[in-house]
Amino acid sequence: MARAISLNHVTKRFGHGRHTVVDRFTLDNEPGEFVVIVGPSGCGKSTVLRAIAGLEDVAEGELLLDGAPADRQRARDGEQHHRMPVVQALGPVPSVTSARLPRTDWPARR
């Protein structure tokens, strides 16, 4: 199910609030709309995606799913987050073979 995603002036900090990694980020994404987030290493792209996925809390601003605050929306839907490692590299990881990749038994989403 595609959802509307809105981030309004979202800020994320680490290190007890001393290090701001995302500063007043705003995005409106309609259901079915394709969005690409690009930027240099360390600019907060993955942090924004982790916040949308519910893996990070935001310090300030609001994160909305279908117009409702994300934390309440996820609780209402009983959403569970399945976690898998994501390799952010252009080449293969030399120490990992296909035999050692984690097995998933999750149902395919359509």
C-alpha positions in Angstrom: 0.0 0.0 0.0 1.5 3.3 -1.0 1.3 6.1 1.6 1.6 9.8 1.5 4.8 10.8 3.4 5.4 14.3 4.7 8.4 15.6 6.6 8.0 19.2 7.9 11.1 20.9 9.2 12.5 17.6 10.5 15.7 17.8 12.6 17.8 14.9 13.8 20.6 15.2 16.3 23.1 12.7 17.8 25.5 12.9 20.7 23.0 14.2 23.3 21.9 16.9 20.9 25.3 18.3 20.1 25.6 17.0 16.5 22.9 18.0 14.0 22.8 15.6 11.1 19.5 16.6 9.5 18.5 20.3 9.8 14.9 21.4 9.1 14.4 18.9 6.2 11.0 19.2 4.4 9.5 16.8 1.9 6.0 16.0 0.6 5.6 12.7 -1.2 2.2 11.7 -2.6 1.2 8.0 -2.8 2.8 6.3 -5.8 5.2 9.2 -6.4 8.9 8.3 -6.9 11.5 10.4 -5.0 15.2 10.3 -5.0 17.3 11.8 -2.2 20.9 12.6 -3.3 23.8 14.3 -1.6 27.4 13.9 -0.5 28.4 11.3 2.0 27.4 12.2 5.6 24.7 14.7 4.6 21.8 12.7 6.3 20.2 10.8 3.4 20.2 7.5 5.3 19.1 9.1 8.5 16.1 10.6 6.7 15.2 7.2 5.3 15.7 5.5 8.7 13.3 8.1 10.3 10.7 7.4 7.6 11.0 3.7 8.2 10.6 4.2 12.0 14.1 3.3 12.9 15.1 6.8 14.1 13.2 9.3 16.2 13.3 13.0 15.1 14.3 15.7 17.5 12.1 18.4 16.0 9.6 18.8 13.2 6.9 16.4 12.2 6.8 13.2 10.2 3.4 12.3 8.8 2.1 9.2 7.1 -1.1 9.7 5.3 -1.5 13.0 7.2 -1.2 11.5 10.7 1.8 11.6 13.0 4.0 8.6 12.1 4.3 7.1 15.6 0.5 7.0 16.0 -0.1 5.8 12.5 2.4 2.9 12.9 0.9 1.9 16.3 -2.6 1.9 14.8 -1.5 -0.2 11.8 0.5 -2.6 14.0 3.3 -2.2 11.6 6.4 -4.3 12.2 9.8 -3.4 10.9 11.9 -6.1 9.3 15.5 -5.3 9.2 18.1 -6.4 6.7 21.6 -5.1 6.2 22.1 -2.8 3.2 25.5 -2.5 1.6 26.2 1.0 0.3 28.9 0.2 -2.1 29.3 -0.1 -5.8 31.1 -3.5 -5.7 30.5 -6.8 -3.9 31.6 -7.3 -0.3 34.6 -9.6 -0.6 34.0 -11.5 2.7 30.4 -12.4 2.0 29.4 -15.2 -0.4 25.8 -15.9 -1.4 25.9 -19.0 0.9 26.4 -16.6 3.9 23.7 -14.1 3.1 20.8 -14.0 5.6 17.8 -16.1 4.7 14.4 -14.3 4.7 11.1 -16.0 5.1 9.1 -12.8 4.7 6.1 -13.0 2.3 6.5 -11.1 -0.9 4.7 -7.8 -1.0 2.7 -7.0 -4.1 
